[in-house]
Every structure is written in structure tokens, then in C-alpha cells.
Amino acid sequence: MSEKRSPWAPFGYGAFALIWTAGLVSNVGTWMHEVSAGWLMTTLTDEPTLVALVQALSTLPIFLFALPAGALADILNRRKLMLAATFFLAGTAFLLGFVVNSGGITPMILLVITFILGSGIAVLTPAWHAIVPSLVEKKDLLAALSLNSIGINISRAIGPGLAGFIIVTFGLAYPFFINGLSYVIIFLALLVWQDKSAPARDSSPERPVRAILTGISFARKSVPLKNTIKRALLFFLFASAFWALLPLIAKDLIAGGPSLYSYMMASIGMGAVAGALVLPKIRQHFEASQIAFIGSMGTVLAMLLFALSDNSTIGLVASFFAGLSWITCLTSFHISAQTALPEWIRARGLSVFIVVFFGALSLGSISWGGVASLFGIREALFIAAGLLLIASLYGRKFELQLGDKLDIYPSSHWPAPAPKKDLQGTEGPILVTVLYRVVKTSEKEFLKLINTLKNSRLRDGAYKWELFEDVETPGRFVESFRNDTWADHLRMHKRVSGEDKKLQEKILKLLKKGTKPTVTHMKHHR
């Protein structure tokens, strides 16, 4: 029986406590910025599409740049990358504060700076999420991920209310200054923290383009990650409606001001905190897929309440349910993604998940702003709720958190090749062939298993996989695939998982007695 761990155990790790606290402070600043930027746009224009674009352009850069950022986070030193990103973000946030304070802000300037800030966040986010497993032991990883969600949502509960108070008391520029200071806090925490678990970097690191392609290929071939991405996409496309339209719900449906909007955001945060606190108990009774479905149904209910709201009480109740349901789904998806990823691909795999998350939010925000412009705010919320209900029912076929049930970590069973000729890591491309001599009665089963093995080869960094059958010698098959460089091929040896080992053992049982696969490695000559 597994040891029962306290949900607060990660705070016993000094590194986690430091990074979590700095993240909490920074997230307070981020939510203050979100509230202030959204409300600032409503003071500059009444056009729903432009209001929704503030949300869209804060997330669009993550959709555009998270994949290369994830590749960089797996190739470069993550701590140094995060230091550069937070320095950039602090400067940009201060710039926005100065422009607003000077009275020179316009809708276009706000949208441009919002996009620039989003670009900095795109670089920071994959590396930030990828370091979590290095801050705690594996037995406390799920608790650490839950505490991260709690931190984000405590900040969501604090930030909006604080933003509303500061806007009313000091003016719209000051939340942006505070956001800049919050990034300074992150920068200082990263200076103090030393990542002792960071692996030594290869003398011949992966090429950025190939690293990105490997990340995409892994997401396409890894069933646990692919299921998570599909399920998340079906949720975020439609659940994004209430985020995009929330300023207009507060301003037009309920006829409130910036204080009501900030209270609704704070209510969302309190609901999310409540959800994060009860999730550990819920996980003892329900599987991840069931929890995500419950959260989706809660979001449907919240959007229906928003659509029917005509007073602040209903708006605040709907906001609480929205936050509770949102964190239930988001945490379920995030944990499912983390458990689907071995360390070597963690930042890239998370970046694919992040691209889907923010891409769906961006597309959803733009779409629901347009729907609200055409049909009205209430009607847009009713439509989004109905489509989310249908998508959630369909999405139940994609099981979450499969990574916990599979051995996805390196098995180290695949022996490294010993070439007679010295090869530099940068030499290539490399062609690898594997000759199999299969028992005739087992050919059908062999073809089924070898196509499963194809997925693992492509997932681990190979490309141009092919299978040939000897037309003159029955049962003789040759598998081939390529790597960009010799270093890339050696990395494949370190990535072969426990599940791959089981698969290869099944294939070996189908070969003719006394035979083994014959492997050749060939370097391309130009």
C-alpha cells in the first residue's frame, strides 16, 4: 500500500517553497494586470471585439511561441532562460504603466503591449512548469502540482480585488507598475535558487528545429499526452467564452463598475481555491476523467447563470462556480500532461499542451467576442454552454492520466552502438536498419507490433520510418529510420521507455528460433 502523503508536504522542500512563494506574488501582479487591462479597454471603447482582443492577444503569443520556447527549455539551462524572460517582462510591464500614467494610451497601444507581454510569458511558461518535478520528490509531485494551482488561484482571489481598490484609489496605471515589481520578485528568487538537479547539457545539443519537431511528434505518438490534449481542446474552446465576455457581463448585463468586475474575478479565484483544496479528497473517489467531466458540467452551469444574471448576487455566485469548475478541469488536464511526460521531453511536451490551452483561449476569445457582437452577450453564453455540453459528452472517450498506468520512463535496456569508426556528434544524417526474421505464422502479429514500435521510434526523435519485406525470402523484414545526427541517435538510446522494452520483448518472441534482430548504423555521405 502506497504511503499516504500530506497535501502540504511539498512545502518541506526549500526550493519549492521559494519558487512557489515568488510565483504567488508574481501571479497576484499578473491578475492585477488582467483586470486592469480588460477594464482599461472598456474605458477606451465600447466595441466587444476590441475588449475580447485584450484576452486574445495576451494568449495568442503563447500559441505562437510556446513550442520553440519549450525546445529551448529542454536544450538550454532553464534557470538562465527564465531569468532572461522575467527581466524582459518586468521592463515591459513598467513601460505599460508609464504610458498609461502619461495619458498616452490608446486601444492599439494597449493591444500591442499586451502582445509583447504575452510573448515574454510564452518564453517563461514551459520552463516554469517543467521545473516543478525537480523541486520535489516524485511521491510529492501531484501535491506540488495541486499547490501550484492553489497558488495561482489564491492570487486570482487577491489580485482582482486589489486591482479594483488600486484603480479606484490611485488610478489605472498603478496595477501595471505593481505587475512589473512582481516580476522583479521572480527574478530575485531565481537568482537565489540553484537548480542542482539540472542535467549536464550535451556537447552536441539538439538542433532547435529538430527539437521542436520531436516535441510535436511525441505529442502525436504518445497516447497519454494526446488524450489530454484532445480533452483539453474540447473544454477550452467553449469554456473560454465566460473569460472573454466577463468585463461585458459586469458592465452591461449587471450594469456594474470596475469594483463589481474585480469582485467577480475575486469570486472566481475563491471558487478556484476551494476547488483546489477539495480536489485531493475528490481524487480518492473519482478518476481523473470523471473529475474533468464534473468540472465541465459545472462550467456549463456557470455560463447559464452568467447568461441569466441581472444582479450582482447572481453574478458573484456564477463566478464562484466558474472558478470551482475551471480549476477542477485545468488541474486534471495539467496533472495528466505532467504524468504523460518523461524528463527529456517535459518542457516540449508541456509546451504543446500550453499551445493548445492558450490557442483555444485565443480562438475562443475572438470567436465569442464576435458571436456577442452579432447576437448579444446572453445569447453567446447560451450557445457556448450548449456546445460545451456536447463536447464534454464526446470527450469522455479520451481517458486522462494514462501516464500513471504506463511505464513511460527510460528503461536503459537498449545497448549503445559501438562504431568501428570515430563519429562526431554533429555528423549525419544517420540511417538505422533492423533486420527481423519472423516465423511465418506470426507475420500478422509482427506487423501489428512493429507499427506500434514505429510510433515509439518517431516519438523518441527518429524520422522517415519505413518497413520493407523481402519478396524472395519469406518472413524477412527490414525496419529503417533516420536521425539528423549521431548525437540524436545516441539520445534515442537514452529515451527508450519501459513500455518500449515490453513491446520489443513481444516482437522477439515472434522471431525464428535462434535469430535476433540485426542492427546496422550508416552515415550519409554527401
Backbone hydrogen bonds, N-H to C=O, Kabsch-Sander energy under -0.5 kcal/mol:
donor,donor_aa,acceptor,acceptor_aa,energy
5,R,3,E,-0.5
9,A,6,S,-1.6
11,F,8,W,-1.7
12,G,9,A,-2.5
13,Y,10,P,-1.9
14,G,12,G,-0.6
16,F,135,L,-0.5
17,A,13,Y,-2.5
18,L,14,G,-2.3
19,I,15,A,-2.5
20,W,16,F,-3.1
21,T,17,A,-2.1
22,A,18,L,-2.2
23,G,19,I,-2.5
24,L,20,W,-2.3
25,V,21,T,-2.2
26,S,22,A,-2.5
27,N,23,G,-2.7
28,V,24,L,-1.9
29,G,25,V,-1.7
30,T,26,S,-2.3
31,W,27,N,-2.7
32,M,28,V,-2.0
33,H,29,G,-2.2
34,E,30,T,-2.6
35,V,31,W,-2.3
36,S,32,M,-2.4
37,A,33,H,-3.3
38,G,34,E,-2.2
39,W,35,V,-2.5
40,L,36,S,-2.8
41,M,37,A,-2.0
42,T,38,G,-1.3
43,T,39,W,-1.1
43,T,40,L,-0.6
44,L,40,L,-0.9
44,L,41,M,-0.6
45,T,41,M,-2.0
51,V,47,E,-1.8
52,A,48,P,-2.6
53,L,49,T,-1.6
54,V,50,L,-0.9
54,V,51,V,-0.8
55,Q,51,V,-0.7
56,A,52,A,-2.2
57,L,53,L,-3.4
58,S,54,V,-0.8
59,T,55,Q,-1.0
59,T,56,A,-0.7
60,L,56,A,-2.5
62,I,59,T,-0.6
63,F,59,T,-1.5
64,L,60,L,-2.1
65,F,61,P,-3.1
66,A,62,I,-1.9
69,A,65,F,-2.0
70,G,66,A,-2.8
71,A,67,L,-2.1
72,L,68,P,-2.4
73,A,69,A,-2.1
74,D,70,G,-1.3
75,I,71,A,-1.5
76,L,72,L,-3.6
78,R,76,L,-0.6
81,L,77,N,-2.0
82,M,78,R,-2.4
83,L,79,R,-2.1
84,A,80,K,-2.0
85,A,81,L,-2.0
86,T,82,M,-2.6
87,F,83,L,-1.8
88,F,84,A,-1.9
89,L,85,A,-2.4
90,A,86,T,-2.4
91,G,87,F,-1.9
92,T,88,F,-2.1
93,A,89,L,-2.5
94,F,90,A,-2.2
95,L,91,G,-2.0
96,L,92,T,-2.1
97,G,93,A,-1.9
98,F,94,F,-2.3
99,V,95,L,-2.3
100,V,96,L,-2.5
101,N,97,G,-2.5
102,S,98,F,-1.8
103,G,99,V,-0.5
103,G,100,V,-1.1
104,G,99,V,-1.6
110,L,106,T,-2.6
111,L,107,P,-2.2
112,V,108,M,-2.4
113,I,109,I,-2.6
114,T,110,L,-2.2
115,F,111,L,-2.0
116,I,112,V,-2.1
117,L,113,I,-2.7
118,G,114,T,-2.2
119,S,115,F,-1.7
120,G,116,I,-1.7
121,I,117,L,-2.2
122,A,118,G,-1.9
123,V,119,S,-1.4
124,L,120,G,-1.8
125,T,121,I,-2.8
127,A,123,V,-0.6
128,W,124,L,-2.3
129,H,125,T,-2.4
130,A,126,P,-2.0
131,I,127,A,-1.3
132,V,129,H,-0.9
134,S,131,I,-1.1
135,L,131,I,-0.6
135,L,132,V,-1.8
136,V,132,V,-0.7
140,D,137,E,-2.0
141,L,138,K,-1.7
144,A,140,D,-2.2
145,L,141,L,-2.6
146,S,142,L,-2.1
147,L,143,A,-2.5
148,N,144,A,-2.1
149,S,145,L,-1.8
150,I,146,S,-2.3
151,G,147,L,-2.8
152,I,148,N,-2.4
153,N,149,S,-2.0
154,I,150,I,-2.5
155,S,151,G,-2.2
156,R,152,I,-1.4
157,A,153,N,-1.6
158,I,154,I,-2.3
159,G,155,S,-3.5
161,G,157,A,-0.6
162,L,158,I,-2.4
163,A,159,G,-2.8
164,G,160,P,-2.7
165,F,161,G,-2.1
166,I,162,L,-2.6
167,I,163,A,-3.0
168,V,164,G,-2.2
169,T,165,F,-2.4
170,F,166,I,-3.2
171,G,166,I,-1.7
174,Y,171,G,-0.8
176,F,173,A,-0.8
177,F,173,A,-1.3
178,I,174,Y,-2.3
179,N,175,P,-1.9
180,G,176,F,-1.8
181,L,177,F,-2.0
182,S,178,I,-2.0
183,Y,179,N,-1.4
184,V,180,G,-1.3
185,I,181,L,-1.7
186,I,182,S,-1.6
187,F,183,Y,-2.4
188,L,184,V,-2.4
189,A,185,I,-2.3
190,L,186,I,-2.4
191,L,187,F,-1.6
192,V,188,L,-1.7
193,W,189,A,-2.5
195,D,193,W,-0.5
196,K,194,Q,-1.6
198,A,195,D,-1.0
211,A,207,R,-2.9
212,I,208,P,-2.3
213,L,209,V,-2.4
214,T,210,R,-2.4
215,G,211,A,-2.0
216,I,212,I,-2.3
217,S,213,L,-2.7
218,F,214,T,-2.8
219,A,215,G,-2.0
220,R,216,I,-1.8
221,K,217,S,-2.1
222,S,218,F,-2.3
223,V,221,K,-0.8
226,K,222,S,-2.9
227,N,223,V,-2.7
228,T,224,P,-1.5
229,I,225,L,-2.5
230,K,226,K,-2.4
231,R,227,N,-2.4
232,A,228,T,-2.5
233,L,229,I,-2.6
234,L,230,K,-2.0
235,F,231,R,-1.2
236,F,232,A,-3.0
237,L,233,L,-1.8
238,F,235,F,-0.8
239,A,235,F,-2.7
240,S,236,F,-1.6
241,A,238,F,-1.4
242,F,239,A,-0.9
243,W,239,A,-0.6
244,A,240,S,-2.4
245,L,241,A,-2.0
246,L,242,F,-0.8
246,L,243,W,-0.5
249,I,245,L,-2.4
250,A,246,L,-2.4
251,K,247,P,-2.2
252,D,248,L,-3.0
253,L,248,L,-1.3
254,I,249,I,-1.8
256,G,250,A,-3.3
261,Y,257,G,-2.0
262,S,258,P,-2.4
263,Y,259,S,-2.3
264,M,260,L,-2.6
265,M,261,Y,-2.3
266,A,262,S,-2.4
267,S,263,Y,-2.5
268,I,264,M,-2.2
269,G,265,M,-2.1
270,M,266,A,-2.5
271,G,267,S,-2.4
272,A,268,I,-2.1
273,V,269,G,-2.5
274,A,270,M,-2.5
275,G,271,G,-2.2
276,A,272,A,-2.7
277,L,273,V,-2.1
278,V,274,A,-1.7
279,L,275,G,-1.5
281,K,278,V,-0.5
282,I,278,V,-2.2
283,R,279,L,-2.8
284,Q,280,P,-0.5
284,Q,281,K,-0.9
285,H,282,I,-1.7
286,F,282,I,-1.9
291,I,287,E,-2.3
292,A,288,A,-2.4
293,F,289,S,-1.7
294,I,290,Q,-2.3
295,G,291,I,-2.3
296,S,292,A,-2.1
297,M,293,F,-2.3
298,G,294,I,-2.0
299,T,295,G,-1.8
300,V,296,S,-2.0
301,L,297,M,-2.1
302,A,298,G,-2.3
303,M,299,T,-2.4
304,L,300,V,-1.9
305,L,301,L,-2.2
306,F,302,A,-2.4
307,A,303,M,-2.3
308,L,304,L,-1.5
309,S,305,L,-0.8
309,S,306,F,-0.9
315,G,311,N,-1.8
316,L,312,S,-2.5
317,V,313,T,-2.4
318,A,314,I,-2.9
319,S,315,G,-2.0
320,F,316,L,-2.1
321,F,317,V,-2.2
322,A,318,A,-2.3
323,G,319,S,-2.5
324,L,320,F,-2.5
325,S,321,F,-2.5
326,W,322,A,-2.6
327,I,323,G,-2.3
328,T,324,L,-1.3
329,C,325,S,-2.0
330,L,326,W,-3.1
331,T,327,I,-2.3
332,S,328,T,-1.3
333,F,329,C,-2.7
334,H,330,L,-2.7
335,I,331,T,-2.7
336,S,332,S,-1.9
337,A,333,F,-2.3
338,Q,334,H,-2.6
339,T,335,I,-2.5
340,A,336,S,-0.6
340,A,337,A,-0.7
341,L,338,Q,-1.4
345,I,342,P,-1.2
346,R,343,E,-1.2
349,G,345,I,-3.3
350,L,346,R,-2.7
351,S,347,A,-2.0
352,V,348,R,-1.8
353,F,349,G,-1.8
354,I,350,L,-2.9
355,V,351,S,-2.6
356,V,352,V,-2.2
357,F,353,F,-2.5
358,F,354,I,-3.1
359,G,355,V,-2.7
360,A,356,V,-2.4
361,L,357,F,-1.8
362,S,358,F,-2.8
363,L,359,G,-2.9
364,G,360,A,-2.8
365,S,361,L,-2.9
366,I,362,S,-2.5
367,S,363,L,-2.6
368,W,364,G,-3.2
369,G,365,S,-1.9
370,G,366,I,-2.0
371,V,367,S,-2.6
372,A,368,W,-2.2
373,S,369,G,-1.8
374,L,370,G,-2.0
375,F,371,V,-3.0
376,G,371,V,-0.6
376,G,372,A,-1.2
380,A,376,G,-1.9
381,L,377,I,-1.9
382,F,378,R,-2.2
383,I,379,E,-2.4
384,A,380,A,-2.4
385,A,381,L,-2.2
386,G,382,F,-2.1
387,L,383,I,-2.3
388,L,384,A,-2.3
389,L,385,A,-1.9
390,I,386,G,-1.7
391,A,387,L,-2.7
392,S,388,L,-2.4
393,L,389,L,-1.7
394,Y,390,I,-2.1
395,G,391,A,-2.4
396,R,392,S,-0.7
396,R,393,L,-0.7
397,K,394,Y,-1.4
398,F,395,G,-1.9
399,E,397,K,-0.9
404,D,401,Q,-1.0
405,K,402,L,-1.8
406,L,402,L,-0.7
408,I,406,L,-1.3
411,S,496,V,-3.0
412,S,496,V,-0.7
427,E,424,Q,-1.7
430,I,483,N,-2.8
431,L,522,M,-3.5
432,V,430,I,-0.5
432,V,481,F,-2.9
433,T,520,T,-2.2
434,V,479,E,-2.8
435,L,518,T,-2.8
436,Y,477,F,-3.2
438,V,436,Y,-0.6
438,V,475,G,-3.7
439,V,510,L,-2.5
442,S,439,V,-2.0
443,E,440,K,-1.3
446,F,442,S,-2.6
447,L,443,E,-2.6
448,K,444,K,-1.5
449,L,445,E,-2.3
450,I,446,F,-3.0
451,N,447,L,-1.3
452,T,448,K,-1.0
453,L,449,L,-2.3
454,K,450,I,-1.8
455,N,451,N,-1.0
456,S,452,T,-1.2
457,R,453,L,-2.4
458,L,454,K,-2.5
459,R,455,N,-2.3
460,D,456,S,-1.7
461,G,458,L,-0.9
462,A,457,R,-2.2
463,Y,482,R,-2.1
466,E,480,S,-3.0
468,F,478,V,-2.8
470,D,476,R,-2.9
471,V,469,E,-0.5
476,R,473,T,-1.5
477,F,436,Y,-2.5
477,F,475,G,-0.7
478,V,468,F,-2.8
479,E,434,V,-2.9
480,S,466,E,-2.8
481,F,432,V,-2.0
482,R,463,Y,-2.6
483,N,430,I,-2.1
486,W,427,E,-2.3
487,A,425,G,-2.4
489,H,485,T,-1.7
490,L,486,W,-2.3
491,R,487,A,-2.0
492,M,488,D,-1.4
493,H,489,H,-1.2
494,K,490,L,-0.9
494,K,491,R,-0.5
495,R,491,R,-0.7
495,R,492,M,-1.0
496,V,492,M,-1.0
498,G,409,Y,-1.4
499,E,407,D,-2.2
501,K,497,S,-2.0
502,K,498,G,-1.9
503,L,499,E,-2.0
504,Q,500,D,-2.8
505,E,501,K,-2.1
506,K,502,K,-1.6
507,I,503,L,-1.8
508,L,504,Q,-2.2
509,K,505,E,-1.2
510,L,507,I,-1.7
511,L,508,L,-1.3
512,K,437,R,-3.1
515,T,512,K,-2.0
518,T,435,L,-1.9
519,V,517,P,-0.6
520,T,433,T,-2.4
522,M,431,L,-2.9
524,H,429,P,-2.5
